[in-house]
Amino acid sequence: MRNTRFTEPQIMAVLRQAEGGVAVPELCREHGISSASFYKWRAKYGGMDASMMSQSER
């Protein structure tokens, strides 16, 4: 059962945009997420790259 509308690669793309300098409120509006979701994602996936993400699922 899927508990989120976004896949992990999509989440990583949003976080990369934020690292690139896009404002968080603008990102949240653009992607239809709350700022709480964004910060929760950043806490969970913040320092990860694609290879680390696949290992976290195990």
N, C-alpha and C positions, 0 to 999 in steps of 0.2 A: 504494500500500500504506500502510495506516494504522499508525503506530508508537506511538500512544498511545490510552488509553481515554477521554481527555478532550479536548473541543474547546477552541479558544482562548477562546470566550465563557465556558465553564465554568471554565476556569483563572482568567480575570479575575474571575469571581464569587467564587471561593475567596480570591483575593488581596484583594478588596474587603472580605470578611468579616474578614480578618486586620487590615486597616487600621482596621476598625470596633471593634477591641478584643478580638476572640475569640482565645483562647490558641492558639498553633500546635499543640501536642499534641492539643488538643481537635478542631481542624479536621482534622488528619490522621486521627484515629480516625473522625470523622464521614464523611469522604469516601473513606476507604480508601486513603490514600496514605502514603508514607514522609515523614519530615521532610526527607530529602535531596531528594526530588522537589519538596516545597514550596519549599525554598530555591533550587533550580535554577530553578523557575518565577519566583520573585521576582527573581532575577538577570536573567532574560531578559525578563520582561514587567512588571517592577515599576513603571516610570514611564509606562507606556503607557496610552492610552485606546483605545476601539474603533476610531477612525479611524486611529490610528497602527499598530494591530495589522494591519490589512489591507495597509498599505504595507510591513510587514516581510516579508510573504510573497513579495513580488516580487523 
